[in-house]
Amino acid sequence: MGREMGKSLRVGFAALLVATVIAGFCGCNGGSSSESSNDTGEVFISMTDAEGDFVTYTVDVLSLTLEKANGAVVETMPVTTTVDFAQYTDLTEFLTAATVPDGFYVSASVRLDYTNADIRVENADGDTVQVTNIVDMDGESVEILELTVELKPGQRLFVAPGVPAHLMLDFDLEMSNAVTFDDEGVPTVTVDSVLTADMNVEESKIHRVRGTLDSVDTAGSSFGVVIRPFVHLLSGGQGDFGVLTVLTDESTVYDIDGEPYEGAAGLEQLELMPALTAVVALGDLKLNPVRFEAREVRAGSSVPGGTMDVVTGNVISRTGDVIMVKGASLMRAGGSAVFNDTVAITLADTTVVRRQLSLVPYTIDDVSVGQRLSVFGTITNDDVESLEMDASKGYAHMVCTTLGGLVVGEPETAGGESTVVMEVNSIDLRGVDVFDFTGTGATAEDDADPQAYDVDAGTINVSGLEDGTRIRVKGFVTPFGQAPADFEAQSITDVSAVGSVIRVTWGPATATAFSELGADGMTLDLTGCGLLHHLMFIGGTTDLLGLPESPVIAPAESGLGLFVIGQNGTLRLYLSFNNFVQDLQDRLDSGLLVKSVVARGSFDDATGTMTAGIIAVGMRHEGHGVE
């Protein structure tokens, strides 16, 4: 079955709120409750998101509360914080640490403020446009969004001194937001939010802590960071968000004031830095015992929001030593953040160039079209419509870049090294039409061609890839003027069978959303469906109304996953598909109607069946508004 590619329907990012209850892991401040207790544990909260089509999705997080079995409520957010969910693909941001009373917690609530939201998407021409129409399923403007997820018996969070626990709250924007464009090209975001939770999960994404240096313990191979997440000013010693202990080892790499270090030498240099120096650490959250281990540490002028202006984005063209960076976010040295679509940056031989998690020296010749990077320098033209930066005395930090597209032909392997040719649809989720590959090749004939993009796969196993397979490739662009190959892959993932989302809405809500409903799955009845009736995947969408058979959503063979029923602003969570379906049928029998179904999983084109790990059903009473 062919899939129609288009930009009339766009979906966004998934945002992950990971709450880890930790005893003895980090020092912290904050946290309030309606009951007092002498016995406490520590709740640790972080955020991440998954890939999607939003350029920026910035809202205010007003609060994140936990409710105990006896009704006592604990606030874990010390102050309101502004979060751009779109900046956390493949990354989890440590948000706060708060002491909470021990006991069983039965629900969690998140309040988001859209009043000053900054949401931007790409239109069909690849231009970034701001979304001013943010509405709910009934077309009403969204201002304050509050979501509560209930933890059923057997899934509840237990907090006790010395007893680590892990609660993951997933506010899934990919499943919760749809973007449509009218005939004039004006976008609208429709919000129908999904919140799920899981416990005792060792989150696999790389974690980041951002803040100021508290102290260094060279004997213990660790240092403390006063957490200042997201766009909070990296100055002062305010401990509203707590202090996190970061563990290091001999493999930890450092970038301090533009100079590279490794292991103990880096920690010793960090100890020489003044207190409250800007610090960012990237690494892994480990359990049993709970700890945060750093892979990479940046400090001083090497940190966005430190002593230099910083632009982050993708190179869309290069002429001589001038690169154009698109989708750029700018953080000024004073701490303010600005979003701008394109910034002209001048490099020089004196620009220090680094690559993520590497001590190998690079030069400006390594910066080519498509590469994602952060450039540290001085803004010379601060007109937000035509920003310019001089990085001749600064740094360029190349970070992992993501390609999305299709395999062309069969991969070739010789001498243990493989090459994959692909048709690139997107680079870091941007359409390839905005990239000018002139000058990327050794000759004009060798310039990178997105229709036949040459990927050096090295020793990666590519034996299962066939012509037309949808893949996601992570790695680094070949140095400017040296293609082919066009790209050096660090990983290649077959996404043809994962990462798809089914989203269907009914207007009005219906009692007949499912023609079949049972322990083996649910068959959707698309009769009377509303604006959304689509299968969404990386690189495009498919209209479910065009399928030869009604789509089926089925659980994994184990019957386990994350399943949600939303009603009256409260989300009931199930880990068993059978229990989920039973409650869903009971609610339908009681007269409730279905207004939306969203599911994420692998979709089988041949059978029209999605095997889903996450399913959410929104319900309402007849005649009621959005719930």
N, C-alpha and C positions, 0 to 999 in steps of 0.2 A: 504494500500500500504506500503510495507517495504521500509526503508530508508537505503542506503548504507553508512556505516561509513568508513572514510578514511582520510589519511593525504596528499594525492596527491594534494589536493586543499585546501588552507588555506586562510582565510580572517582575517582582522585585526580590529583595534580599530576605534571608531568614536571619533573625537575630536571636541569639542564645543568651539567656540569663542563667549562669551557672552558679548555684549557691552551694558552697562547700562548708559544712560545719566542722570546724577544726579545733581541737584542744591542743594548746601548747605549740601552735604553728607560727603565729605572728602576734606581735603586740598590737593593741588596737584601742581606739576611743570610740565614743558614740554608742548608739543603741538605747532605746527607751521602751518601756513596757507599762501596761496597766497593772501589773502585779510585780512584786519584788521577790527576789530569790537570792540566797547566798550561794547557790550552786549554779554555775554557768558554763556554757561552752562558747566557742567563737564561730560566728557565721561569716563565711567568706564568699563574696559575690563577684562574679565576673561576667563579661559580655563578649559575644562574638556574632558572626553572621555568615551566611552562605552566599553563593554566587547568584546574581540576578541582573536586572536591567536598570536599576536606579543608579544615577551618578552620585547623588547624595540623598540621604533620608535622615534629616536632623530634626529631632523633637526633644522636649524636656521630659526627663524622668522625675516626676514629683515625689514618688514614694514607692517603696517595696516593703511590704509588711508580711509577717508570718503570724498565723493565729494558732494558739494552743487549743488543746481539747477542752479546756475549761473556759474558753472564750477570751482569754487574755491575748492582747495584740502587741506584737513587737515590731517597731519601726527599725529597719536596717539601713535606711538611707539617711546620712547625716544632714545633707542639704540637697536642694534641687540641683541636678546636673544635666547639661546639654549633651546629647549623644548623637553622633552621625553613624547610624547603623551600617551605612554603605562602606565605611572604612575598615570593616573588620572581617573581610573575606579571609578564610584560612587563619584567623587569629582570634584569640580570646583575650579580652582586656580585663585585668583585675580592676574592680570598681571600688570596693569598700571592704572593710573588716569591722564587725560589730559584735560586741558581747551580748549574748541572749540567755535568758533563763533556761535551765534544763527542763526536760519533759517531752511530751509528744506534741508535734505540730501537725495540724490537720488540713491547713489550707495556706495559700500564698496569694497576695494581691499586688498588682502593678498598676500605677496611675501614670498615664502619659498625657502631656499637654501639647496639643497641636496648634495653640493660638499663634505662636511665632515659628511654626514649622518651616523649614527650608528643604523642600523636596524638589529634585530636578531629575529629568529624564532626557533621553535622546529621542529626537523625532525621526521621521523617515529619511531626512537628509543628513542625519548624523550630528545635527546641531543640538546643543544642550538648551533645554527650555525649562523654566521654573513652573511648578504646579501650584496654582492658587486655588483650584477647586478640589477640596478634600471633603468627601461626603461619605455617609454611611449607606447601607443597602437601600434605604428609603429616599436617598438623595438629599438628606439633611446634612448641613455642615457639621464636621467633627471638630470639637474643641477639646474636651477632656474625655479620655478613654480610660475606663477602669475595668480590669479583668481579674477575676478570682478563679483559681483552680483548686478544686477539692481533692484531698488525698484520702482515698477510701481505706478502711481498715486493712492492715497488712501492707499498705503502701506508705504509711505515715512516717514522718521524720522524727527520729528520736535523738535528742541532744543530751549529752551528759559529759561531765569533765573526764577527759582522757579517752572518750569514745568517738573516734572520727566517723563522720557520716558525710554523704554526698547527695545533695538535692539539685537536680538540673531542671530549671524552668526555661522552656523554649517558646519565646514569643516569635512566632514564625511569620515573618513578613512576606515570604514567598507565597505562603498559603493564605495570607491575610489581606493582601493588597492586589488590586488589578488596576492597570492604567489603560485608559482608552483616549483616543484623539477624535475630536469632532472634524467636520468638513473643513474648518478653518485652521486645523492643526493645533487647536488648544487642548491640552491634556487635562484629564480628570483622574484623580486617584479615588477608588472606592475601597473603603476599609471595612472588612468583616473579619475581626481578629480571632486568631487561634492561639491558645496557650496550652502547652503540655508540660509534663514533669516526669522526671525519672530520678532514681536514687542509686547511690553507690556506683556511679559511672566515672571511670577514669578518662576524662575528656582527652581525645587524641590530638586535637589541634594545638599548635604552638601557642603558648601563653605569653602575654606581655604585661609588665608592670611599669608604670610611668610615674615619676614624681621627683623628689629631691633627696639627696644623700643624707641619711641620718647618722650612720656610723659604719665603721669597717672593722671586722674581726679577722685579721690575717691568720691567726692560729686556728680559728674555726672555719676558715675558707668561706666566709660569708660576709654579707653587708646588709644593712637595713635601708629600706626606701620608704619615705613618707609619701603615701599614695596621693597623687594628684592626677586623676584620670582625665582622658579625653582632652578638652580644650581648656581645662582649668590652668590658670597661670602657674608656671613653674618657678615660683619664687616664694619665699617665706617658709615658715616651719609649721604652718597650720596642719594639725593632725586629724582634721575632721573625718578623713577617710581611712585612718589607721596607718600602721607601719607594718610592712611586710619584710620578713627575713628571706634573703636570696642566697642560695647555696651555689658555690662555684667549684670547679675542679681544674685539672691541668689542661683540659681540652677547651675550656671557656675562652672565647676570643673577645678582645676589647677594642673599642675605638674611642680614645679619649683625646679631646681637642684635636682630632684629625690624625692622631698617631696610633698605629696598631700595636697591640700587645697580646700575649697569650699566657694562660695559667697564672701562676703565682706572681709573675712580673706585672701582669695587668692589675691584680688586686692590690699589690703594693703601690702602684701608681695611683689607683683610685683612692688609697688611704691618704695620699698627699693632697688630694683635692679639698677645697674648703667645704665646710658643712653647708648643706642645702644646695650643693651643685646639682644641676639638672641631670637626671639619670633615666635611662630606659634599659630594661633587661628583658630579653626574650629567651624562653626556655620551655620546660615541661613541668606540669603538675603531676606529681607522683603520689601514690597511695601506699599504705602499709610498709613503712610509716609515711604519713602525709608530709610532703616537702615540695618546694619549688626549686628546680635546678636550672641554672642559666646556661644557655648555649652561647649567647652573645650579649655584651654589655656596651652601651654607648653612654658617654658622659661629657659634660661641659659643652663646648661649641659643636660637638657632634650630635646634639640632641635638638630636634625641632622644638621651638619655644625657648631655646637657650639664648645664645648670644648673637645668632645670625638669623636672617630671614630664610625660610625654607619653602621650596615649591616641590610638591609631589604630584606625579602624573606620568603619562606615557609620551615618549618622543614621537611626534607625527611627521616630522621632516627635519632634515639637516642640510644646511648650506655653510660650508666651511666650518667655522667653530661656533656657529649660531644654531642652536636647536630650538624647535618649537615644541612645547610641552602642552598637551591637551588634557582637559579634565582636571586641571591643576587645582589643588587646594594650597593656599598660602598661609603659613603661620609666621607672623611678624616676630621679631626678636622681643618685642614688648609683651607678647602673649596673645595678641588678637589674631583671629582667624578670618580669612577672606576666601571666598570661592570665586574662581575665574575660569572661563572656558579655555583660554590659551595664553601662555606666557612665553615671551622670547627670552632665551637665556644664552649669554655669551660665555663660552668656556675658554680656557687658555692652558698652555703647557704647565702653568703653575697650579692648575686645579687638581686637587688630590682626588683620585678615583678609587673607590673600593667596591667590592662585591659582597653581597650578603653572606655571612658566616664564612668568610675567607680572609686570610692574611696576605694572599698573593697581591702584589702591586699591579695596578692597572693604569691606563692612560686615557686621555679623552678620545683616543682613536677607538676605544672599546665601546663607546656610547653610540648606538645605532638606532635606526628607525624601528619603533615598536617597543623598545626597552622601557620598562617601568623603573623609575628612579626617584630619589629625593635629592634635590640640589640645594646646597647651603651657600648663601652669598648675600649680596646687598641689592635691594630693590632700587633701581635707578629711575624708573618711571612708575609712580604709584597710582596712575590713572587706572582704575579697575577695568576699564574697557580695553586697555593696551599696556598691560603690565610688562616691564622689562627688568631683567636681573643681570647683574655682573657677578659671575662666579669665579673670576680669575684668582681670587684669594680665598676661595672656599672649597667645598667638597662636593663630589657627586657620588651618591651611594646607590649602586644598582641593586634592585631587589628582584625576586623571582617574578617572572612574567608568565601569563597564562594565555594559551592559544585554544580556540575552539573551532572545530570544523570536521571535515570528512577525509578519510583515507582515500588517496587516489592510486589505483593500481595495487600491486602487491609489494610489501616491504622487501628490501633487499638486504641480505646478510653475507658478509665476506670477512674471513679472518676473525670471526667473533664480534665484529662491529656491524651495526645495522643502520639502515637509512630508511626513513618513512617520508613519502611525499604526501602532502595534504592540501586540500582546499580550505584555506583559512576563512572562517566567517566572522570571527571576532578576535581581538587582542585585548585582554583584560576587559572583556564584555563590550568593547567598542567595535562598531562596524568597521571593516577594513577599508571602506571607501574614504575614510578621513585620513588615511596614512599615505604619504608620498615616499615610495621606496627608491627614488632617484639617488644614485650614488652609493647604494648599499653593496653593489657587486664589484668584483675586481675589474670588470669592464661593464659598459652599459648593457650588454647582452646578458651579463650575469646578475643584474639587479634582481632582488627578491621579487617573485611573482606570487601574490596570494592565492592564485588559482593552482599553482604548482609549487608550494612552499617546501623547501628541502630541509628536513629535520634530521640532525645527527642524533640517532638514538643510542649510540655507544653500545654498551652491553645489555641494555634493557631488552627483555624478552618481548618480541613483537610477533611471535609465531601465530597468535590468535587473531591478528588484525587482517581484515579483508577489505577489498575495494568497497567504498561506501560506508564503512564503519564510522560512526560518530565518536570522536576522541577529544579528550582534553589533555593538552601537553603543557607541562610546567618546566621552566628553565630560563635560559638567557639568550638574547639575540647575539648573533655573530658580530664581531667588530665591524665598524663602518668601513665599507670598501673592500671587504674580504669574503663576501659571499661568492659561491656556495661553500659549505652548507649555509643555510639562512638562520639556523637556530640550533642551539645545543640543549638537548632535552635532559632534565633531571628525573622526570617521571612522565609516563604516558598511560592514560586511563581510558578504557573503553566505556563510554557513557551512554551507549545505545540502549542499554537495558537498566540504567539507574538514573535517578535524579529527575524523573518525570513527575509532573503534577497534574492531576485531574481536578478541575474546578467547575462546578455546576451550580447555578442559582435558579430558583423558581419564582416567578412573579405572576400572581400571588403565590404564597406558600401553599404547599400541597400535601394531601394525605397519601398520595400515590407516587411518591418519589422512587419507590422500589417495586419492581414487578415481582422480584423474588428476594427474600431476606432470610438468611439462615446461617448456621455455623460454618458453612462452606464459602459464604460470600454474599454480596449484595449486587443484584442486577439493577442498573439505573433505568428508570422510565423517564425519558427526556420530554415527554408531552408537557407542554406549557412551560418549558424552561425559559429563563429570563435572558439577561444580557450575556451571561457567561455559560458556555457549554463546550469547554475546550480541554485538550491535552496540551500541556506546555512543557517544553523541554529546552535544553541548551541550544540556542540557535533558531528556534521557531515554535510554531503552534500547529495543532491539528484540530479542526472543528469536529467534535464528536457526532454532530448530526450527519456527517458524511460517512460514518462507519456503516458497514453492511449489517451489523448486528448491534444490539444495545450493549454498551460497555459494562463490564463486570469488575467489581473491586473485591479482591479476595485477600485473606490474611496469609502470612507465611505458613509453612507446613506445621510449625510449632504452635501456631495460634496466638503467639505473643507479639506485642508491639505497644504502641502508644495510641490509644483510641479515646476520643473526646466527644461528649455531647454538651452543647452550649444552649443555655436557656436562662432568660432573665439576668444576663450578665455574669452568670456563674457557670463554670465549666467543670463537668464531672469527668474524671479521668479513670480509664480502665487499662490494665495491662493484658487482660484476656479478651480476645475477640468474641468469644462465646458470651461472656458476661455483658460486653458492650452491646451485642446484637439483642440479647434478651431484654435489657433495659430500653433499648431503642424501640423494640416491638411493644413493650408495655406502654411507653409514652404515646406511640401511635394509636394503640388501642384505647387510650384515655382521651383521645381527641386532639392531641398536639399535631402540628403540621411541620413539614420540613421546608426550610427556606434555602439551605445551602448544603452542599457536600464537597469537601476538599480532601484529597488523598495524595500522598507521595509514595512512590515506589518504582518498580520496574514494570514497563508496559510491553506486552507481547502483541505485536502487530497482527500476527496470524490469527490469534484467538480473540483479540479485543479485550484482554484481561490484564488488569493491573494487580500485581502482587504488592501490597502496600504495607509499609511499616508504621505509617502514621495515617490516621483517618479522623476527620472532624466533621460532625453533623450539627448544623445550627437549626434550632427548633423554636416555634412560637405558638401561642394560642391564636386561634382564628380572630382576625380583626385587630390584633395587637401590633405595635410598632416593632422596630428592630430590637432584638433581645440578645 
